[in-house]
């Protein structure tokens, strides 16, 4: 074994021991661990923001808000496990008179064990070392080994130190949390037999490579990846007629937010053909300045993506897209990424969907002009799975069929708003059909914990071996389903 392999083996062995201890701990204890981490991050927010600002170019204001989002997320999961329904406790008492006779069966969700988490570049706090994947896994009793993102190594190290110290001070078991760095370490982590699940936020190529590793192991494991999303928006003719200016302003603010580096950026906008909306949008983005991108590599890739779109031609040799606003030929690494708006027709999308429906990471969006519901439907059918889909319509319009279709395309459907913003609450769904994510679950919100649990049923078990959630007197006072009836405390 190499030194690196031995070090990783030591970490995963410690993570296994810690996971067993964490699974045996009470929800009250684990909630205290999460709250302790949140308090420690808040106490060190100024230092962390300064480090992050130097590594990510996101600015102190945005980063300060993201620290608050991250600690709010930790406290949300503390509340989730204290409430208790996350266990999905079910009791079916024995019924000898049934045909066939039914035994006593009791079921709940248990933690999977050690989990690997891959940090994201575009959210150095909320989807990183102490982000949602880490918080939701720790909440249910899993240990976590985080693979740091190369875009913010100093921040990752310092955040990990704060998390580790806070957990130790709160009485959490040693080995519950660890950090590794480097591509080789990340690959080895996914393949390590001690790891029972993986959380990932990043690119389609990188995520797909790790996904294939996870499922090709001798013991395949769940890979919860968030990979790429175009987040289509559909604007109806009635909506444009009533509030075109407002829509142009809202769209301009949404697709340029954070230099277009949000996973929920509206990348495709379907509009009726023959309107002046493209010109209105061009006016709305005129005051949007170029902004620095997360890394040098991302900044260099942005103009290449723009040029690839601008160069597209139809089979007749005509331009498939036209530039409405912004410079296609730009030096985003030196000067920041400038917003660019393209427009094309639904017929062109039908002709070359792979090229036109390619995600371009940065402050750009593609307007797609459609002629009637049939052409809109045909073009939407080619859009890959997304995190979000948005409808802008007027009261009284019959959009039920459109909404039903978009519900199959995305995990969150929005009405008369914009998708760049993901609330932290119980109802949130941040996930969608592939390639948006590789699973059916959410990575944001209360039910994110479900990714790191598995169901176990106990038949005719003596009460002394049962988890407190399954004992007859319900000592935890949590919601349970008993003999088919939901019983609230």
Backbone torsions as a table, in degrees:
resi	resn	phi	psi	omega
1	UNK	NA	142.9	174.3
2	UNK	-76.1	167.0	177.6
3	UNK	-60.3	-42.2	179.9
4	UNK	-62.2	-40.0	179.9
5	UNK	-65.7	-41.8	178.4
6	UNK	-63.3	-41.0	179.1
7	UNK	-63.5	-43.2	179.3
8	UNK	-65.5	-40.4	178.8
9	UNK	-61.2	-38.7	177.7
10	UNK	-65.3	-39.9	178.7
11	UNK	-65.2	-44.4	-177.8
12	UNK	-70.8	-32.1	175.7
13	UNK	-65.9	-42.4	176.9
14	UNK	-65.4	-37.8	178.6
15	UNK	-64.4	-35.5	178.3
16	UNK	-66.3	-44.5	178.2
17	UNK	-63.4	-41.6	-179.0
18	UNK	-67.3	-36.8	179.7
19	UNK	-63.4	-39.1	177.8
20	UNK	-63.1	-41.3	179.2
21	UNK	-68.8	-40.5	-179.4
22	UNK	-66.6	-37.3	178.5
23	UNK	-64.4	-31.9	179.8
24	UNK	-82.2	-16.2	180.0
25	UNK	-71.3	158.0	179.0
26	UNK	-80.2	162.2	175.8
27	UNK	-60.9	-35.7	178.8
28	UNK	-62.3	-41.9	179.5
29	UNK	-65.9	-46.6	-178.4
30	UNK	-66.5	-36.7	176.3
31	UNK	-61.4	-38.0	178.3
32	UNK	-64.9	-37.1	177.3
33	UNK	-62.2	-45.7	-179.1
34	UNK	-63.7	-44.0	179.6
35	UNK	-64.7	-34.2	178.0
36	UNK	-65.7	-41.1	177.0
37	UNK	-64.1	-43.6	178.7
38	UNK	-59.6	-45.6	179.9
39	UNK	-62.0	-40.9	-178.9
40	UNK	-67.0	-40.4	178.0
41	UNK	-65.1	-42.6	177.3
42	UNK	-61.4	-41.0	-178.3
43	UNK	-66.3	-25.8	-178.8
44	UNK	-110.0	19.2	-173.8
45	UNK	-59.4	-43.8	-177.4
46	UNK	-60.6	-44.6	178.4
47	UNK	-63.5	-45.2	-178.4
48	UNK	-64.0	-41.8	179.2
49	UNK	-62.5	-40.3	179.3
50	UNK	-63.0	-42.9	178.1
51	UNK	-64.9	-45.6	-178.6
52	UNK	-63.7	-38.2	-179.4
53	UNK	-64.1	-34.9	179.3
54	UNK	-73.5	-23.3	-175.9
55	UNK	-102.9	-23.7	-171.1
56	UNK	-117.6	-14.4	179.6
57	UNK	64.2	22.7	-177.5
58	UNK	-86.8	-15.4	178.0
59	UNK	91.4	146.1	-174.9
60	UNK	-63.2	-38.2	-177.0
61	UNK	-63.9	-49.6	179.6
62	UNK	-62.3	-43.2	-176.6
63	UNK	-69.1	-36.9	176.7
64	UNK	-61.2	-42.5	176.7
65	UNK	-64.5	-33.9	-178.8
66	UNK	-72.6	-33.3	174.2
67	UNK	-61.6	-44.0	178.9
68	UNK	-62.7	-38.3	177.6
69	UNK	-63.7	-41.4	-178.0
70	UNK	-65.2	-45.5	179.6
71	UNK	-70.6	-32.0	174.4
72	UNK	-64.2	-36.3	178.7
73	UNK	-65.1	-44.3	177.4
74	UNK	-59.5	-42.8	-179.0
75	UNK	-71.3	-31.7	175.7
76	UNK	-61.1	-46.9	-178.7
77	UNK	-67.8	-30.2	173.5
78	UNK	-62.0	-41.0	178.4
79	UNK	-69.0	-36.2	-179.4
80	UNK	-61.3	-47.4	-177.1
81	UNK	-74.9	-27.4	176.2
82	UNK	-67.8	-34.0	-180.0
83	UNK	-69.0	-36.5	168.4
84	UNK	97.8	-20.0	-176.7
85	UNK	-68.9	-15.2	179.4
86	UNK	-60.8	-21.9	179.0
87	UNK	-74.0	-18.6	-178.1
88	UNK	50.9	48.6	-178.1
89	UNK	-68.8	129.7	-179.2
90	UNK	-133.8	133.3	177.3
91	UNK	-125.4	125.0	171.6
92	UNK	-119.8	110.3	-178.2
93	UNK	-70.7	157.4	179.5
94	UNK	-63.7	145.1	177.1
95	UNK	-139.6	91.3	-178.2
96	UNK	-64.3	-22.4	-176.8
97	UNK	-82.4	-10.5	-179.7
98	UNK	-71.3	158.4	177.8
99	UNK	-117.9	109.9	-5.8
100	UNK	-73.8	166.5	-179.8
101	UNK	-58.6	142.4	-177.9
102	UNK	-105.8	132.5	175.7
103	UNK	-80.8	173.6	173.6
104	UNK	-79.2	120.5	-178.9
105	UNK	-127.9	131.1	-179.5
106	UNK	-131.6	134.4	-170.8
107	UNK	-132.7	143.2	172.0
108	UNK	-154.6	173.7	179.0
109	UNK	-97.6	138.2	179.9
110	UNK	-121.8	153.0	180.0
111	UNK	-66.5	148.5	-177.4
112	UNK	-73.5	-36.6	-173.9
113	UNK	127.8	-154.8	-179.0
114	UNK	-61.7	136.4	-176.7
115	UNK	-123.2	139.9	173.2
116	UNK	-98.6	136.6	179.4
117	UNK	-126.7	129.5	177.6
118	UNK	-103.3	123.5	-178.1
119	UNK	-70.8	153.7	176.4
120	UNK	-98.1	156.6	177.8
121	UNK	-83.2	-36.9	-169.9
122	UNK	-83.7	-11.4	174.4
123	UNK	-131.7	83.7	-172.9
124	UNK	-67.0	-10.0	174.5
125	UNK	-114.0	-58.5	-169.0
126	UNK	-69.3	-26.2	177.5
127	UNK	-123.7	36.8	-174.7
128	UNK	-129.2	-138.7	-169.8
129	UNK	-54.8	-46.3	-179.7
130	UNK	-112.2	27.7	-175.2
131	UNK	-81.1	-162.2	-171.8
132	UNK	-62.6	-39.2	179.1
133	UNK	-64.4	-46.0	178.7
134	UNK	-61.8	-47.2	-176.9
135	UNK	-63.3	-44.2	-177.3
136	UNK	-69.8	-33.3	177.4
137	UNK	-70.7	-46.1	177.4
138	UNK	-60.6	-36.7	-176.0
139	UNK	-58.2	-42.6	-174.4
140	UNK	-88.5	-2.1	176.9
141	UNK	105.8	18.6	173.5
142	UNK	-92.6	151.6	167.5
143	UNK	-89.0	160.6	-173.6
144	UNK	-135.0	132.3	168.6
145	UNK	-117.7	118.2	-176.4
146	UNK	-96.7	135.5	170.4
147	UNK	-94.9	115.6	-176.7
148	UNK	-66.5	148.9	175.6
149	UNK	-85.5	139.4	-177.7
150	UNK	-67.4	-15.4	-179.0
151	UNK	-76.3	-18.5	178.6
152	UNK	-147.0	66.2	-176.2
153	UNK	-66.8	-41.5	-179.7
154	UNK	-64.3	-42.5	177.7
155	UNK	-63.1	-41.5	-179.8
156	UNK	-60.7	-45.5	-179.5
157	UNK	-62.2	-46.3	-177.5
158	UNK	-68.3	-41.0	177.8
159	UNK	-61.1	-43.0	-180.0
160	UNK	-62.3	-38.8	177.7
161	UNK	-61.2	-44.7	-178.8
162	UNK	-65.2	-43.3	179.5
163	UNK	-62.8	-47.2	-178.3
164	UNK	-60.4	-46.0	-179.5
165	UNK	-64.9	-40.5	-179.4
166	UNK	-65.4	-41.9	178.6
167	UNK	-63.8	-43.6	179.8
168	UNK	-62.8	-44.1	-179.6
169	UNK	-64.5	-28.6	-179.4
170	UNK	-86.2	-1.8	177.3
171	UNK	92.1	12.2	178.2
172	UNK	-70.8	152.8	-178.0
173	UNK	-67.5	145.4	176.5
174	UNK	-61.4	139.9	179.8
175	UNK	91.1	-0.4	-178.1
176	UNK	-66.6	-26.8	-177.2
177	UNK	-141.9	138.9	177.3
178	UNK	-152.5	165.2	-179.0
179	UNK	-130.0	136.5	171.8
180	UNK	-127.0	160.9	-178.7
181	UNK	-134.0	154.3	175.4
182	UNK	98.4	148.4	-177.6
183	UNK	-63.0	-41.7	-178.8
184	UNK	-62.7	-40.4	178.6
185	UNK	-64.4	-39.3	178.6
186	UNK	-63.8	-43.6	178.6
187	UNK	-63.3	-44.8	-180.0
188	UNK	-64.8	-34.3	-179.7
189	UNK	-62.5	-43.9	-179.9
190	UNK	-64.0	-31.7	-176.3
191	UNK	-90.7	-9.9	-177.6
192	UNK	-66.4	128.8	-176.5
193	UNK	-63.5	-18.5	179.0
194	UNK	-75.1	-23.8	-177.9
195	UNK	-78.7	131.1	-174.2
196	UNK	-109.3	-9.2	177.2
197	UNK	-166.6	159.9	-179.2
198	UNK	-132.8	135.1	170.4
199	UNK	-110.9	132.6	-174.1
200	UNK	-141.1	139.2	170.2
201	UNK	-133.5	119.7	-177.6
202	UNK	174.4	-153.3	-173.7
203	UNK	-78.4	161.7	176.8
204	UNK	-64.1	-48.3	-179.3
205	UNK	-61.2	-46.2	-179.3
206	UNK	-65.8	-43.9	179.9
207	UNK	-66.0	-40.0	-179.2
208	UNK	-65.7	-37.8	178.6
209	UNK	-62.9	-43.1	179.1
210	UNK	-70.7	-37.4	176.7
211	UNK	-58.1	-46.1	-179.4
212	UNK	-63.0	-36.8	176.6
213	UNK	-64.4	-43.1	-176.8
214	UNK	-63.7	-39.4	-175.7
215	UNK	-89.2	-9.6	179.3
216	UNK	-99.6	2.4	175.1
217	UNK	-61.9	158.0	173.1
218	UNK	-55.9	-33.4	173.2
219	UNK	-118.1	89.3	-176.9
220	UNK	-56.2	144.4	-179.4
221	UNK	-126.8	157.6	177.8
222	UNK	-64.2	138.1	175.6
223	UNK	-122.5	109.6	-177.7
224	UNK	-98.3	88.1	-175.1
225	UNK	-105.6	136.7	168.2
226	UNK	-108.5	116.3	-166.2
227	UNK	-112.2	-60.0	-176.9
228	UNK	-159.7	151.6	-174.7
229	UNK	-156.3	132.6	178.8
230	UNK	-93.6	-21.2	174.5
231	UNK	50.4	67.4	-176.5
232	UNK	-64.1	147.5	175.1
233	UNK	-122.1	135.6	175.2
234	UNK	-117.2	123.8	177.3
235	UNK	-113.3	127.1	-179.2
236	UNK	-84.5	163.3	179.3
237	UNK	-61.4	-39.2	-179.3
238	UNK	-64.9	-39.0	179.3
239	UNK	-66.0	-41.9	178.3
240	UNK	-64.0	-40.3	-178.7
241	UNK	-62.8	-36.2	-175.0
242	UNK	-88.2	-32.7	-171.4
243	UNK	-150.1	46.5	-177.7
244	UNK	-60.7	-42.8	-179.2
245	UNK	-63.2	-43.8	178.7
246	UNK	-62.2	-41.4	179.8
247	UNK	-66.3	-40.0	178.5
248	UNK	-63.2	-43.1	179.6
249	UNK	-64.4	-43.4	179.9
250	UNK	-64.9	-43.1	179.3
251	UNK	-64.9	-42.4	179.4
252	UNK	-59.1	-42.3	179.1
253	UNK	-68.2	-33.4	-175.8
254	UNK	-76.2	-48.4	-174.0
255	UNK	-78.2	-14.2	176.2
256	UNK	-97.9	-7.1	-177.7
257	UNK	-59.4	130.5	-179.8
258	UNK	60.6	33.3	-178.0
259	UNK	57.5	34.1	176.1
260	UNK	67.2	24.0	-174.5
261	UNK	-105.8	21.6	174.8
262	UNK	-90.3	142.7	178.8
263	UNK	-67.8	-15.2	-179.8
264	UNK	-104.2	16.1	178.3
265	UNK	-58.8	132.3	176.0
266	UNK	-72.6	101.1	-175.7
267	UNK	-91.0	-20.1	178.4
268	UNK	-129.0	131.7	179.4
269	UNK	-131.1	112.9	-179.2
270	UNK	-88.1	123.0	-178.9
271	UNK	-130.7	151.7	175.6
272	UNK	-60.7	145.1	179.7
273	UNK	-71.7	150.1	172.1
274	UNK	82.6	25.4	178.8
275	UNK	-110.8	171.4	177.3
276	UNK	-95.1	15.8	-178.5
277	UNK	-60.5	-40.4	177.4
278	UNK	-56.0	-40.8	179.1
279	UNK	-68.0	-38.5	177.5
280	UNK	-63.6	-39.8	178.9
281	UNK	-67.3	-39.0	177.3
282	UNK	-59.5	-41.8	177.1
283	UNK	-63.7	-39.3	-175.3
284	UNK	-69.8	-26.3	-178.3
285	UNK	-93.8	-3.0	-176.7
286	UNK	-60.5	-32.1	-178.1
287	UNK	-93.3	9.4	178.2
288	UNK	-90.7	112.5	-176.3
289	UNK	-75.3	158.2	170.0
290	UNK	-62.9	144.4	-176.5
291	UNK	-132.2	147.2	179.4
292	UNK	-66.2	145.5	178.7
293	UNK	-98.1	169.6	-170.2
294	UNK	-61.1	-45.9	-177.9
295	UNK	-137.4	164.1	177.8
296	UNK	-59.3	-42.7	-177.7
297	UNK	-64.1	-42.8	178.2
298	UNK	-63.7	-41.6	179.9
299	UNK	-64.3	-35.6	178.4
300	UNK	-73.7	-30.9	-178.8
301	UNK	-75.6	-28.4	-176.1
302	UNK	-58.5	-52.5	178.9
303	UNK	-62.4	-32.1	177.6
304	UNK	-63.6	-40.6	177.3
305	UNK	-64.8	-40.2	177.8
306	UNK	-61.4	-46.1	-178.3
307	UNK	-64.0	-36.4	179.0
308	UNK	-63.7	-39.6	178.1
309	UNK	-68.9	-46.0	-177.2
310	UNK	-63.8	-26.0	-176.8
311	UNK	-84.5	-5.8	-176.1
312	UNK	-65.4	138.0	179.6
313	UNK	-127.3	154.2	175.1
314	UNK	-78.8	173.9	177.9
315	UNK	-64.2	-21.8	177.3
316	UNK	-85.7	1.8	178.9
317	UNK	85.5	3.6	179.4
318	UNK	-86.0	156.6	177.4
319	UNK	-59.8	132.7	177.7
320	UNK	-84.7	-21.0	178.5
321	UNK	-136.7	158.5	171.2
322	UNK	-130.6	151.7	-178.9
323	UNK	-87.2	122.8	-179.9
324	UNK	-89.7	-37.6	-176.1
325	UNK	-157.8	143.0	172.2
326	UNK	96.6	158.5	-179.5
327	UNK	-88.3	123.4	176.1
328	UNK	-72.6	-40.6	179.3
329	UNK	-90.1	100.2	-176.5
330	UNK	-143.4	158.2	177.0
331	UNK	-106.0	84.5	-175.6
332	UNK	-68.2	-27.5	179.9
333	UNK	-68.3	-38.9	-176.9
334	UNK	-88.0	-36.9	-170.5
335	UNK	-115.1	-0.4	-174.1
336	UNK	90.0	161.1	-178.5
337	UNK	-86.8	122.1	178.3
338	UNK	-92.1	143.0	-179.7
339	UNK	-65.1	143.1	178.0
340	UNK	-135.9	133.2	177.2
341	UNK	-116.6	127.7	175.1
342	UNK	-110.3	158.2	171.8
343	UNK	-137.1	141.3	177.0
344	UNK	-145.2	179.7	179.0
345	UNK	-108.6	154.1	178.1
346	UNK	-59.6	-33.0	178.3
347	UNK	-63.2	-36.6	177.7
348	UNK	-68.6	-36.4	176.6
349	UNK	-63.2	-41.1	179.0
350	UNK	-63.9	-30.0	-177.7
351	UNK	-78.5	-39.8	-178.6
352	UNK	-141.9	70.7	-175.7
353	UNK	-65.6	-38.0	-175.8
354	UNK	-61.9	-37.6	-178.1
355	UNK	-77.2	-42.6	-175.6
356	UNK	-80.6	-23.4	-179.0
357	UNK	-104.0	39.1	176.0
358	UNK	-98.0	129.0	-179.2
359	UNK	-66.7	133.8	174.6
360	UNK	-117.8	112.2	-175.1
361	UNK	-76.8	113.1	-177.9
362	UNK	146.3	-178.1	-174.4
363	UNK	-81.2	68.6	177.2
364	UNK	-140.1	151.2	176.2
365	UNK	-142.9	157.1	-178.5
366	UNK	-117.3	117.0	172.9
367	UNK	-82.5	132.7	179.9
368	UNK	-120.9	112.7	-177.3
369	UNK	-85.3	127.5	-179.0
370	UNK	-119.6	151.1	178.4
371	UNK	-114.7	89.6	176.3
372	UNK	90.3	162.8	-174.9
373	UNK	-65.0	-32.3	-179.0
374	UNK	-66.0	-44.3	179.6
375	UNK	-68.7	-37.4	175.7
376	UNK	-60.1	-46.9	-179.0
377	UNK	-62.7	-40.1	-179.8
378	UNK	-65.1	-39.7	179.6
379	UNK	-71.2	-42.1	178.9
380	UNK	-61.7	-30.9	-179.0
381	UNK	-64.5	-17.3	-179.3
382	UNK	-96.7	-7.8	-179.3
383	UNK	-74.6	127.6	179.6
384	UNK	-70.2	166.0	-178.9
385	UNK	-53.8	142.0	-175.2
386	UNK	-134.0	162.1	174.2
387	UNK	-69.8	-39.5	-176.4
388	UNK	-135.2	159.2	168.3
389	UNK	-143.3	141.3	-172.4
390	UNK	-127.6	141.6	176.3
391	UNK	-122.1	130.5	169.9
392	UNK	-116.3	110.5	-178.1
393	UNK	-138.7	175.2	178.0
394	UNK	-103.3	151.6	177.0
395	UNK	-53.2	136.2	178.9
396	UNK	94.8	-17.1	178.1
397	UNK	-70.4	141.6	177.3
398	UNK	-86.3	98.7	-179.1
399	UNK	-114.1	15.4	-174.2
400	UNK	-60.8	-41.8	-179.8
401	UNK	-66.4	-41.2	178.4
402	UNK	-63.0	-44.6	-179.6
403	UNK	-63.1	-40.2	178.5
404	UNK	-61.8	-40.6	179.1
405	UNK	-66.8	-46.4	-178.6
406	UNK	-64.2	-28.4	177.5
407	UNK	-64.9	-26.6	176.5
408	UNK	-85.3	-14.6	-176.9
409	UNK	-93.7	-28.7	-172.5
410	UNK	-138.3	163.1	179.1
411	UNK	-86.4	-22.1	179.3
412	UNK	-135.7	125.8	180.0
413	UNK	-110.3	123.5	-176.3
414	UNK	-108.2	152.3	179.9
415	UNK	-127.7	122.8	174.5
416	UNK	54.4	37.5	173.3
417	UNK	-149.8	-168.0	-176.4
418	UNK	-127.6	147.8	-166.9
419	UNK	-80.8	-12.0	-177.4
420	UNK	-76.0	87.0	-178.3
421	UNK	157.8	122.6	-176.8
422	UNK	-126.2	108.5	-175.9
423	UNK	-69.2	147.6	175.0
424	UNK	-96.2	98.9	-180.0
425	UNK	-154.4	-176.7	-176.5
426	UNK	-72.6	-29.9	-172.9
427	UNK	-91.7	-5.8	-172.2
428	UNK	-63.1	142.7	172.6
429	UNK	-129.4	110.0	177.9
430	UNK	-118.4	84.3	-177.2
431	UNK	173.8	154.5	-179.0
432	UNK	-160.0	-178.8	179.7
433	UNK	-58.7	153.2	179.6
434	UNK	-55.1	138.4	11.0
435	UNK	-93.3	7.6	177.8
436	UNK	-56.4	-50.2	174.5
437	UNK	-143.9	166.7	-179.6
438	UNK	-101.2	10.9	-178.0
439	UNK	-144.7	179.8	179.6
440	UNK	-93.1	-1.3	-170.1
441	UNK	-97.6	172.8	177.9
442	UNK	-102.4	151.3	174.4
443	UNK	-104.7	-1.6	178.7
444	UNK	-131.1	142.1	179.2
445	UNK	98.7	172.2	-171.1
446	UNK	-58.1	-40.6	-174.0
447	UNK	-79.7	4.7	173.3
448	UNK	-60.9	-24.2	-179.9
449	UNK	-65.3	-23.9	-175.6
450	UNK	-62.6	-23.3	-178.9
451	UNK	-63.9	-29.2	-171.1
452	UNK	-109.3	28.7	178.1
453	UNK	-132.0	157.9	174.2
454	UNK	-137.0	148.0	-178.4
455	UNK	-80.5	141.1	173.2
456	UNK	-134.1	133.2	177.4
457	UNK	-110.2	143.8	179.7
458	UNK	-119.3	123.0	-176.7
459	UNK	-108.7	124.8	178.4
460	UNK	53.0	39.6	-176.7
461	UNK	-82.8	142.1	173.1
462	UNK	-67.3	143.4	-175.0
463	UNK	-59.2	-27.8	-176.6
464	UNK	-65.6	-22.3	-178.7
465	UNK	-99.6	-4.4	-175.9
466	UNK	-80.6	147.7	170.1
467	UNK	-60.3	144.6	-179.5
468	UNK	-53.4	-29.0	-179.9
469	UNK	-65.2	-20.4	-176.0
470	UNK	-106.8	2.7	179.8
471	UNK	-77.9	152.8	-169.9
472	UNK	-59.1	-38.8	-173.8
473	UNK	-87.6	3.4	176.3
474	UNK	49.6	61.5	-176.2
475	UNK	-62.9	-22.5	179.5
476	UNK	-80.9	-16.3	-179.2
477	UNK	63.4	45.7	-176.4
478	UNK	-110.5	161.7	174.9
479	UNK	-64.8	138.3	178.7
480	UNK	-145.6	156.2	172.2
481	UNK	-103.2	117.8	-176.2
482	UNK	-119.1	118.9	-178.4
483	UNK	50.6	42.0	175.0
484	UNK	85.0	-2.0	-176.3
485	UNK	-113.0	129.1	176.9
486	UNK	-72.5	122.3	-177.7
487	UNK	-114.2	118.8	180.0
488	UNK	-95.0	147.2	-178.6
489	UNK	-66.6	NA	NA
